[in-house]
């Protein structure tokens, strides 16, 4: 790796609760390790232990009906209370509600990002992301500063579903 990249990685890991997890690391999500084309490393902000909790992914519309919005929260809360971590993409709509439901259940929640670990998208979820880091973690395969581009969302989704034992 170029020295600038190594320096960037070192600066990231010197921040509180910031980690780089390689595919060979014990903290690497075990199901993701067996997925097709797993990322070689993950940038993680928050509680590493969240990555080892059996989890369910909850994803859905960015413009859900009122009913879907309510059910995303309920399902996440009940699955969290049953001992599962909730994984989602921190998007507006169902994803955000799934994270909120997990937080309400006091279970871990994992937000998988489509860009750099330091770039919050959507920006309105900044406070939600901070809460997630306290009770779970944020994950990205991209180093800090990586811009969010449309083709990165399918890449994010392969990680999101690769971490989880199930998908709702």
C-alpha positions, 0 to 999 in steps of 0.5 A: 500500500502507498504510504499515504494510504497506510498513514490514513489507516493509522490515523483512523485506528487512533480514533476512539472506537475505530477499527480496521478488521481484516478477513482473517481477524476473529471479529470479521463477521463469520457469514460475510467471510463465506460470501461471494467476493467478501471485502478483505477489510472493513472499517468499523466505528463503534462496538466490535462485539456487534459483529459477532451477534447473530443478526437479521437484516431489515431493508425497504423503501425510502418512501414507505407507507405509514404502515411499513414505517411502523412495522419496520420499527416493530419487527426490529424491536421484537427481533432485537428483544429476541437477541438478534442484532439488526443490520440495515443501510441507514437509508431514509425510510425503512432502514432508519426505522429498523435501526431505531427499533433495534435501539429501542430494544437495546440490542446491537444494530449495524449500519452498513455505509456505501461510502467512506466510514466518515461520510454520513449519507443521508446527512439527516441520520448523523445523530442516528449514526452516533446512537448506533455507534454507542449500541452497535457499529457502523461498517464500510469497506471504503476508507475515510473520505471515499465519496458516495456514488451510485454503484457503491450501493449494491456493493454495500448491500452485499455486505449488509446481506452477507453479515445477516443470517436472515433478511426481512 
